[in-house]
Amino acid sequence: MKNQGRLLSAIVLILLVAVFALLNMQKIVLHLIFWQPAFPLIIVLIVSVLLGALIAALLSTVSIYQLKRQIKDLSQDHDQIEEKIKQKYDEKLSQQQKSYQKKINALKSQIAKK
């Protein structure tokens, strides 16, 4: 179902581009520094859109890379903090067990004396 929606969207987009291309076939002159080529308007528009998409993709790739690196760093920090918490918990548990064991031994010795 998802692929059918994508296919339908692609067909509609292709039809819109085709109609847009047919409506924009007039030639335009680009005034570059030392060159003045003439191209159909649709070619200029499509190349401009593709260049804009390429620039946006490159910029978003850099952002995605930075975010992935930040996630990795935060994950490592999280693991370190979690390990510290576990160590403190184990230490306190051990201390508490020793304390209770001393109390149990004291009670056992009191019972044995009676």
C-alpha positions, 0 to 999 in steps of 0.5 A: 500500500505504501509503495502504491502511494509512492508510485501514484505520487511519482506519476502525478509529479511527472505529469505536473513536470511534463505540463510545466515543461510544455508551458515553458518552452520559450528560449531565454538568454543567460547572461554569464560573465563572458558567455551568453547561452540560450536555453529553454526556460524549463531546462534552466528551471530544472537545473536550478531546482536540482542544484538547490536540492543538491546544496540542501542535501549536502548541508543536511548531510553535514548536519546529520553527521554532526547529530550522529556524532553527538548521539554517539558522544551522549550515548557514551556519557550515558553508559559511563554515568550508568556504570558509576550508578551501578558501582555506587549501588553495588557498594551501598548494597554490600555495605548494607549486607555487611551491616545486616550480617553483623546484626544477624550475628549479634542476634545469633550470639545473644540467642546462643547465650540464653 
